[in-house]
Amino acid sequence: MGKTEIIREKDFEERFYVKDEATTDESYGCYPYNRPMEEYIKKGFVCVDKPMGPSSHEVVVWVRRILNVNKTGHTGTLDPRVTGVLPVMIEDSTKLVKVLQGSEKEYVALMRLHADVREEEIRRVMNLFVGKIYQRPPLKSAVKKRIRVREIYGIEILEIDGRDVLFKVRCEAGTYIRKLCTDIGEVLGVGAHMQELRRTRTGVFDESMTYTLHDLLDAYVFWKEEGEERYLREIIKPMELAVANVPKIVIKDSAVDAICHGADLMAKGVVYVEKTVKKDADVAIFTLKHELVALGKALMDAEDMLNVRSGPVVDVTRVIMERGTYPAMWKGSTASLPV
């Protein structure tokens, strides 16, 4: 395994069970970081540091125009006044949008209280909001105004300066931080509102991965006019990194095209199984070149998958790779070779 691969060699043995031995044919497919520039763009994403002012939709359109592609999509809306991490998926990687929208979020918020409150009371009340809470979306939100249950995984107060409270919150997707601040103010009995908000993480995407729209434009122009790819390859990442926290199953070359045509993953096609795979949980199916083939639901735990000799092991729910990327080697194909 080389440095251009998605699954790192140094922790491979600790993370994966070896079910079978197999090699990959270098004449088809491509390691994600080695893709030609046009293909690299269309199978990648850019993590934009969204500025205050434009909507998420506007940012997505700007990325589409800068890169001269047909399709882009984001993994979770940020209001115009909110800044921070906005992953924008490009072309083929837009197939991952719905999967990634439910990822855990992290924000840094500035809450302003409407009257003085003792610091100990602020800390006590804010701790009450850790766990499952009820929320009714704000009037300006785009969803139905019905009470919903959302989970707050953690609240960390960073600074209290008079009536201003700066805090970090980790929460379930769909949590309204503006409403959280209002509710905290009500429990404190003085009222409060959200003054500023920045998203610092969504799923595996964090601030360390972000670039401005100006960075993206400069890198694209530099590539087009000077032929220099390095900066654009730094900004755009392979879509495979977007599912870095999803348990993985690595398959044989001979099994790839069958899955691309809608087949479930069969036991005979498996080479490696990540030890964290659990029955009924999401899994990501990869080639031996570390290309993302599909997403699915595991039909058994990793240990059972390791021992079973035949039958389906993953119910494929979303095919990502294009048909024909690997040759057809399944029964009924022109090749008529077994998986």
C-alpha positions as a Python dict, from the first residue, in 0.01 Angstrom:
ca = {
    (1, 'M'): (0, 0, 0),
    (2, 'G'): (132, 343, -95),
    (3, 'K'): (97, 687, 55),
    (4, 'T'): (-170, 775, -202),
    (5, 'E'): (-418, 528, -55),
    (6, 'I'): (-722, 608, 157),
    (7, 'I'): (-677, 320, 405),
    (8, 'R'): (-346, 367, 585),
    (9, 'E'): (-107, 75, 602),
    (10, 'K'): (17, 149, 954),
    (11, 'D'): (-315, 66, 1121),
    (12, 'F'): (-447, -181, 864),
    (13, 'E'): (-378, -501, 1060),
    (14, 'E'): (-538, -358, 1375),
    (15, 'R'): (-854, -244, 1192),
    (16, 'F'): (-928, -529, 947),
    (17, 'Y'): (-991, -901, 936),
    (18, 'V'): (-843, -1079, 633),
    (19, 'K'): (-1108, -1305, 476),
    (20, 'D'): (-929, -1394, 153),
    (21, 'E'): (-614, -1319, -46),
    (22, 'A'): (-647, -1115, -365),
    (23, 'T'): (-458, -872, -588),
    (24, 'T'): (-583, -592, -809),
    (25, 'D'): (-530, -544, -1182),
    (26, 'E'): (-369, -206, -1246),
    (27, 'S'): (-516, -185, -1597),
    (28, 'Y'): (-855, -64, -1472),
    (29, 'G'): (-976, 153, -1189),
    (30, 'C'): (-750, 413, -1027),
    (31, 'Y'): (-623, 503, -681),
    (32, 'P'): (-826, 810, -572),
    (33, 'Y'): (-532, 1049, -538),
    (34, 'N'): (-393, 940, -876),
    (35, 'R'): (-704, 1017, -1080),
    (36, 'P'): (-658, 1251, -1380),
    (37, 'M'): (-748, 1607, -1283),
    (38, 'E'): (-1086, 1620, -1459),
    (39, 'E'): (-1192, 1290, -1299),
    (40, 'Y'): (-1042, 1394, -966),
    (41, 'I'): (-1265, 1702, -960),
    (42, 'K'): (-1581, 1512, -1053),
    (43, 'K'): (-1520, 1250, -784),
    (44, 'G'): (-1427, 1495, -512),
    (45, 'F'): (-1552, 1752, -266),
    (46, 'V'): (-1437, 2088, -137),
    (47, 'C'): (-1486, 2197, 223),
    (48, 'V'): (-1577, 2566, 196),
    (49, 'D'): (-1529, 2811, 481),
    (50, 'K'): (-1866, 2979, 429),
    (51, 'P'): (-1861, 3354, 484),
    (52, 'M'): (-2141, 3555, 644),
    (53, 'G'): (-2395, 3683, 392),
    (54, 'P'): (-2461, 3430, 114),
    (55, 'S'): (-2692, 3133, 157),
    (56, 'S'): (-2563, 2776, 137),
    (57, 'H'): (-2737, 2741, -200),
    (58, 'E'): (-2551, 3044, -336),
    (59, 'V'): (-2216, 2900, -223),
    (60, 'V'): (-2296, 2570, -393),
    (61, 'V'): (-2380, 2750, -719),
    (62, 'W'): (-2056, 2952, -702),
    (63, 'V'): (-1852, 2632, -659),
    (64, 'R'): (-2032, 2482, -959),
    (65, 'R'): (-1950, 2787, -1173),
    (66, 'I'): (-1588, 2812, -1058),
    (67, 'L'): (-1518, 2447, -1142),
    (68, 'N'): (-1734, 2446, -1458),
    (69, 'V'): (-1919, 2129, -1354),
    (70, 'N'): (-2283, 2028, -1394),
    (71, 'K'): (-2377, 1925, -1043),
    (72, 'T'): (-2288, 2022, -685),
    (73, 'G'): (-2461, 1977, -350),
    (74, 'H'): (-2400, 2051, 17),
    (75, 'T'): (-2430, 1823, 321),
    (76, 'G'): (-2625, 2055, 553),
    (77, 'T'): (-2765, 2406, 529),
    (78, 'L'): (-2610, 2706, 702),
    (79, 'D'): (-2818, 3022, 739),
    (80, 'P'): (-2683, 3334, 561),
    (81, 'R'): (-2559, 3487, 891),
    (82, 'V'): (-2383, 3165, 997),
    (83, 'T'): (-2021, 3097, 897),
    (84, 'G'): (-1802, 2790, 893),
    (85, 'V'): (-1769, 2439, 756),
    (86, 'L'): (-1980, 2374, 444),
    (87, 'P'): (-1878, 2059, 252),
    (88, 'V'): (-1973, 2086, -116),
    (89, 'M'): (-1989, 1759, -309),
    (90, 'I'): (-1905, 1764, -681),
    (91, 'E'): (-2064, 1562, -964),
    (92, 'D'): (-2033, 1188, -874),
    (93, 'S'): (-1985, 1257, -504),
    (94, 'T'): (-2329, 1425, -482),
    (95, 'K'): (-2459, 1068, -444),
    (96, 'L'): (-2328, 1090, -86),
    (97, 'V'): (-2521, 1407, 9),
    (98, 'K'): (-2822, 1238, 172),
    (99, 'V'): (-2599, 997, 362),
    (100, 'L'): (-2383, 1276, 503),
    (101, 'Q'): (-2663, 1519, 594),
    (102, 'G'): (-2737, 1327, 913),
    (103, 'S'): (-2383, 1359, 1051),
    (104, 'E'): (-2312, 1500, 1399),
    (105, 'K'): (-2254, 1877, 1403),
    (106, 'E'): (-2034, 2102, 1616),
    (107, 'Y'): (-2079, 2477, 1657),
    (108, 'V'): (-1926, 2767, 1846),
    (109, 'A'): (-2199, 3012, 1946),
    (110, 'L'): (-2209, 3353, 2112),
    (111, 'M'): (-2521, 3388, 2326),
    (112, 'R'): (-2625, 3723, 2473),
    (113, 'L'): (-2834, 3723, 2793),
    (114, 'H'): (-3090, 3999, 2842),
    (115, 'A'): (-3002, 4052, 3208),
    (116, 'D'): (-2721, 3973, 3451),
    (117, 'V'): (-2700, 3615, 3581),
    (118, 'R'): (-2450, 3455, 3817),
    (119, 'E'): (-2190, 3242, 3636),
    (120, 'E'): (-2268, 2934, 3847),
    (121, 'E'): (-2635, 2957, 3747),
    (122, 'I'): (-2546, 2990, 3377),
    (123, 'R'): (-2332, 2676, 3396),
    (124, 'R'): (-2597, 2483, 3589),
    (125, 'V'): (-2877, 2565, 3347),
    (126, 'M'): (-2673, 2501, 3032),
    (127, 'N'): (-2580, 2155, 3162),
    (128, 'L'): (-2952, 2077, 3185),
    (129, 'F'): (-2969, 2091, 2806),
    (130, 'V'): (-2721, 1807, 2749),
    (131, 'G'): (-2913, 1500, 2633),
    (132, 'K'): (-3241, 1474, 2444),
    (133, 'I'): (-3435, 1798, 2419),
    (134, 'Y'): (-3760, 1914, 2257),
    (135, 'Q'): (-3741, 2183, 1990),
    (136, 'R'): (-3994, 2363, 1773),
    (137, 'P'): (-3819, 2504, 1462),
    (138, 'P'): (-3801, 2887, 1439),
    (139, 'L'): (-4060, 3072, 1230),
    (140, 'K'): (-3806, 3147, 955),
    (141, 'S'): (-3699, 2784, 912),
    (142, 'A'): (-3792, 2586, 601),
    (143, 'V'): (-3935, 2283, 783),
    (144, 'K'): (-4271, 2213, 945),
    (145, 'K'): (-4320, 2394, 1275),
    (146, 'R'): (-4378, 2084, 1485),
    (147, 'I'): (-4202, 1979, 1803),
    (148, 'R'): (-3907, 1749, 1742),
    (149, 'V'): (-3665, 1562, 1964),
    (150, 'R'): (-3297, 1636, 1912),
    (151, 'E'): (-2993, 1530, 2113),
    (152, 'I'): (-2724, 1759, 2254),
    (153, 'Y'): (-2409, 1548, 2297),
    (154, 'G'): (-2212, 1809, 2486),
    (155, 'I'): (-2190, 2177, 2579),
    (156, 'E'): (-1859, 2340, 2670),
    (157, 'I'): (-1860, 2699, 2798),
    (158, 'L'): (-1551, 2869, 2655),
    (159, 'E'): (-1590, 3215, 2808),
    (160, 'I'): (-1838, 3425, 3004),
    (161, 'D'): (-1801, 3802, 2975),
    (162, 'G'): (-2085, 3980, 3150),
    (163, 'R'): (-2400, 3893, 2955),
    (164, 'D'): (-2207, 3732, 2667),
    (165, 'V'): (-2160, 3356, 2681),
    (166, 'L'): (-1929, 3187, 2429),
    (167, 'F'): (-1982, 2811, 2412),
    (168, 'K'): (-1917, 2506, 2197),
    (169, 'V'): (-2196, 2256, 2134),
    (170, 'R'): (-2194, 1908, 1977),
    (171, 'C'): (-2538, 1805, 1859),
    (172, 'E'): (-2754, 1591, 1636),
    (173, 'A'): (-2821, 1709, 1281),
    (174, 'G'): (-3126, 1932, 1262),
    (175, 'T'): (-3069, 2102, 1598),
    (176, 'Y'): (-3143, 2476, 1595),
    (177, 'I'): (-2878, 2660, 1797),
    (178, 'R'): (-3073, 2985, 1774),
    (179, 'K'): (-3367, 2812, 1945),
    (180, 'L'): (-3131, 2650, 2197),
    (181, 'C'): (-3009, 2996, 2305),
    (182, 'T'): (-3368, 3120, 2335),
    (183, 'D'): (-3466, 2821, 2547),
    (184, 'I'): (-3163, 2862, 2777),
    (185, 'G'): (-3262, 3225, 2829),
    (186, 'E'): (-3617, 3124, 2921),
    (187, 'V'): (-3499, 2873, 3181),
    (188, 'L'): (-3263, 3135, 3325),
    (189, 'G'): (-3561, 3366, 3348),
    (190, 'V'): (-3394, 3661, 3176),
    (191, 'G'): (-3423, 3582, 2805),
    (192, 'A'): (-3139, 3538, 2556),
    (193, 'H'): (-3064, 3537, 2186),
    (194, 'M'): (-2793, 3401, 1959),
    (195, 'Q'): (-2555, 3679, 1859),
    (196, 'E'): (-2315, 3485, 1634),
    (197, 'L'): (-2272, 3125, 1517),
    (198, 'R'): (-1998, 2930, 1343),
    (199, 'R'): (-2005, 2563, 1245),
    (200, 'T'): (-1669, 2408, 1326),
    (201, 'R'): (-1742, 2048, 1226),
    (202, 'T'): (-1995, 1832, 1044),
    (203, 'G'): (-1922, 1461, 1050),
    (204, 'V'): (-1560, 1406, 943),
    (205, 'F'): (-1531, 1758, 798),
    (206, 'D'): (-1372, 2016, 1027),
    (207, 'E'): (-1216, 2363, 1010),
    (208, 'S'): (-871, 2225, 927),
    (209, 'M'): (-1009, 2109, 590),
    (210, 'T'): (-1171, 2438, 486),
    (211, 'Y'): (-1076, 2680, 209),
    (212, 'T'): (-1234, 3004, 92),
    (213, 'L'): (-1406, 3045, -244),
    (214, 'H'): (-1118, 3274, -344),
    (215, 'D'): (-870, 2993, -268),
    (216, 'L'): (-1070, 2758, -492),
    (217, 'L'): (-1094, 3008, -777),
    (218, 'D'): (-722, 3089, -765),
    (219, 'A'): (-625, 2719, -766),
    (220, 'Y'): (-860, 2641, -1056),
    (221, 'V'): (-729, 2932, -1266),
    (222, 'F'): (-370, 2833, -1186),
    (223, 'W'): (-442, 2481, -1313),
    (224, 'K'): (-621, 2600, -1627),
    (225, 'E'): (-370, 2867, -1721),
    (226, 'E'): (-42, 2726, -1589),
    (227, 'G'): (-112, 2353, -1581),
    (228, 'E'): (-22, 2338, -1212),
    (229, 'E'): (-247, 2082, -1036),
    (230, 'R'): (-92, 2078, -690),
    (231, 'Y'): (-299, 2353, -528),
    (232, 'L'): (-630, 2231, -667),
    (233, 'R'): (-554, 1876, -549),
    (234, 'E'): (-490, 2014, -200),
    (235, 'I'): (-825, 2193, -188),
    (236, 'I'): (-1040, 1925, -350),
    (237, 'K'): (-1039, 1590, -168),
    (238, 'P'): (-1143, 1246, -298),
    (239, 'M'): (-1502, 1155, -211),
    (240, 'E'): (-1368, 845, -33),
    (241, 'L'): (-1254, 1065, 257),
    (242, 'A'): (-1615, 1175, 314),
    (243, 'V'): (-1698, 826, 447),
    (244, 'A'): (-1383, 789, 655),
    (245, 'N'): (-1585, 714, 969),
    (246, 'V'): (-1806, 449, 804),
    (247, 'P'): (-1691, 86, 861),
    (248, 'K'): (-1535, -55, 545),
    (249, 'I'): (-1538, -377, 347),
    (250, 'V'): (-1278, -428, 74),
    (251, 'I'): (-1373, -650, -219),
    (252, 'K'): (-1218, -836, -512),
    (253, 'D'): (-1195, -680, -857),
    (254, 'S'): (-1423, -956, -983),
    (255, 'A'): (-1707, -847, -753),
    (256, 'V'): (-1705, -475, -839),
    (257, 'D'): (-1911, -459, -1158),
    (258, 'A'): (-2182, -690, -1025),
    (259, 'I'): (-2240, -446, -738),
    (260, 'C'): (-2240, -155, -985),
    (261, 'H'): (-2526, -333, -1164),
    (262, 'G'): (-2729, -358, -843),
    (263, 'A'): (-2623, -690, -690),
    (264, 'D'): (-2574, -730, -317),
    (265, 'L'): (-2226, -813, -192),
    (266, 'M'): (-2172, -1187, -164),
    (267, 'A'): (-1934, -1358, 79),
    (268, 'K'): (-1704, -1485, -196),
    (269, 'G'): (-1632, -1131, -309),
    (270, 'V'): (-1495, -1008, 26),
    (271, 'V'): (-1121, -965, 90),
    (272, 'Y'): (-1103, -750, 407),
    (273, 'V'): (-1363, -662, 671),
    (274, 'E'): (-1320, -380, 919),
    (275, 'K'): (-1358, -516, 1272),
    (276, 'T'): (-1616, -251, 1366),
    (277, 'V'): (-1875, -378, 1115),
    (278, 'K'): (-2202, -458, 1294),
    (279, 'K'): (-2521, -622, 1171),
    (280, 'D'): (-2779, -373, 1033),
    (281, 'A'): (-2525, -85, 1048),
    (282, 'D'): (-2404, 123, 753),
    (283, 'V'): (-2093, 4, 567),
    (284, 'A'): (-1886, 138, 277),
    (285, 'I'): (-1767, -102, 8),
    (286, 'F'): (-1421, -31, -138),
    (287, 'T'): (-1201, -179, -411),
    (288, 'L'): (-846, -295, -347),
    (289, 'K'): (-740, 42, -495),
    (290, 'H'): (-944, 214, -222),
    (291, 'E'): (-1215, 343, -457),
    (292, 'L'): (-1562, 376, -313),
    (293, 'V'): (-1798, 133, -488),
    (294, 'A'): (-2120, 150, -287),
    (295, 'L'): (-2286, 192, 51),
    (296, 'G'): (-2502, -65, 221),
    (297, 'K'): (-2632, -233, 535),
    (298, 'A'): (-2434, -518, 688),
    (299, 'L'): (-2634, -840, 714),
    (300, 'M'): (-2407, -974, 990),
    (301, 'D'): (-2125, -874, 1227),
    (302, 'A'): (-1763, -865, 1110),
    (303, 'E'): (-1677, -1195, 1284),
    (304, 'D'): (-1965, -1376, 1113),
    (305, 'M'): (-1878, -1219, 779),
    (306, 'L'): (-1526, -1350, 819),
    (307, 'N'): (-1643, -1708, 863),
    (308, 'V'): (-1938, -1739, 627),
    (309, 'R'): (-1851, -1903, 294),
    (310, 'S'): (-2148, -1816, 73),
    (311, 'G'): (-2457, -1600, 44),
    (312, 'P'): (-2509, -1223, 74),
    (313, 'V'): (-2325, -1029, 345),
    (314, 'V'): (-2423, -670, 258),
    (315, 'D'): (-2752, -528, 134),
    (316, 'V'): (-2635, -261, -113),
    (317, 'T'): (-2843, 57, -74),
    (318, 'R'): (-2652, 314, -284),
    (319, 'V'): (-2421, 246, -578),
    (320, 'I'): (-2154, 513, -621),
    (321, 'M'): (-1916, 378, -887),
    (322, 'E'): (-2013, 392, -1254),
    (323, 'R'): (-2086, 65, -1436),
    (324, 'G'): (-1802, -57, -1656),
    (325, 'T'): (-1524, 91, -1442),
    (326, 'Y'): (-1419, -269, -1378),
    (327, 'P'): (-1480, -555, -1625),
    (328, 'A'): (-1790, -770, -1587),
    (329, 'M'): (-1688, -1102, -1432),
    (330, 'W'): (-2024, -1213, -1294),
    (331, 'K'): (-2258, -1484, -1411),
    (332, 'G'): (-2470, -1367, -1700),
    (333, 'S'): (-2217, -1110, -1820),
    (334, 'T'): (-2028, -1142, -2148),
    (335, 'A'): (-1724, -1253, -1951),
    (336, 'S'): (-1921, -1526, -1767),
    (337, 'L'): (-1658, -1554, -1499),
    (338, 'P'): (-1742, -1639, -1138),
    (339, 'V'): (-1712, -1384, -857),
}
